[in-house]
Amino acid sequence: MGLGDLLLQRAIERAPALGLKVLVGLIWAHNEPSLRLCTKYGFERWGHLPRVALLHGLERDLIIVGRRVAP
């Protein structure tokens, strides 16, 4: 288990105690490892913002992921 796994698990576990019902993440679409990690922990794609930024000369999409952590 990697550091990303540990941090994401901890965030999911602690969220209800902090009064959070939903976790949302913004991930660059080309960042497949982060997208896979979020999917592994039950996050779903809630949005797609096409070509919203210019990074290193390339237009990049932004993916919005989310997960409910409390009823």
Backbone torsions as a table, in degrees:
resi	resn	phi	psi	omega
1	MET	NA	132.1	-177.1
2	GLY	-92.0	176.7	-179.8
3	LEU	-61.2	-41.0	178.2
4	GLY	-59.0	-42.3	177.0
5	ASP	-59.3	-48.5	-177.8
6	LEU	-62.0	-44.3	-179.1
7	LEU	-66.9	-41.5	-179.5
8	LEU	-69.0	-41.0	175.7
9	GLN	-58.5	-45.3	-179.2
10	ARG	-62.8	-43.0	178.7
11	ALA	-61.1	-43.3	179.9
12	ILE	-64.7	-42.7	-179.2
13	GLU	-66.4	-40.5	-175.4
14	ARG	-82.3	-21.3	-174.2
15	ALA	-53.1	-49.8	-178.8
16	PRO	-60.0	-38.6	179.1
17	ALA	-65.5	-22.9	178.2
18	LEU	-92.6	3.6	179.6
19	GLY	81.4	14.0	179.8
20	LEU	-91.3	133.7	178.3
21	LYS	-105.6	-20.9	-176.1
22	VAL	-138.3	138.0	171.6
23	LEU	-110.8	136.9	-179.1
24	VAL	-128.5	139.4	177.0
25	GLY	-129.0	148.1	175.1
26	LEU	-115.8	118.7	-173.4
27	ILE	-130.6	133.5	174.4
28	TRP	-62.0	136.9	-174.8
29	ALA	-60.9	-27.3	-179.9
30	HIS	-82.0	-2.8	180.0
31	ASN	-90.7	71.0	-176.9
32	GLU	-59.3	-39.6	178.7
33	PRO	-59.3	-41.4	178.7
34	SER	-68.8	-37.9	177.5
35	LEU	-64.1	-41.8	177.6
36	ARG	-64.1	-41.5	179.4
37	LEU	-60.7	-46.6	179.9
38	CYS	-64.5	-41.0	177.5
39	THR	-61.1	-41.2	179.1
40	LYS	-57.4	-31.7	-178.4
41	TYR	-102.8	22.6	170.5
42	GLY	87.4	8.6	176.3
43	PHE	-76.8	145.6	177.4
44	GLU	-117.7	156.7	176.0
45	ARG	-77.2	119.6	-179.1
46	TRP	-105.8	-13.3	-179.0
47	GLY	-168.1	162.5	-179.3
48	HIS	-144.5	118.5	177.6
49	LEU	-108.9	102.0	-174.7
50	PRO	-73.6	136.1	173.0
51	ARG	46.7	50.5	-177.1
52	VAL	-90.0	-9.6	-178.4
53	ALA	-144.8	153.7	174.7
54	LEU	-109.0	110.8	-179.0
55	LEU	-119.1	119.9	179.6
56	HIS	52.7	39.3	177.3
57	GLY	81.9	2.7	-179.9
58	LEU	-117.0	136.1	173.4
59	GLU	-73.0	133.0	-176.0
60	ARG	-124.7	145.6	175.9
61	ASP	-90.5	153.7	176.2
62	LEU	-119.0	131.8	179.0
63	ILE	-105.6	134.0	175.4
64	ILE	-102.8	124.6	177.6
65	VAL	-118.3	152.5	178.9
66	GLY	-152.4	161.2	178.9
67	ARG	-154.8	132.5	173.4
68	ARG	-78.1	136.3	-179.6
69	VAL	-117.1	-6.1	177.9
70	ALA	-144.8	147.5	-179.9
71	PRO	-65.1	NA	NA
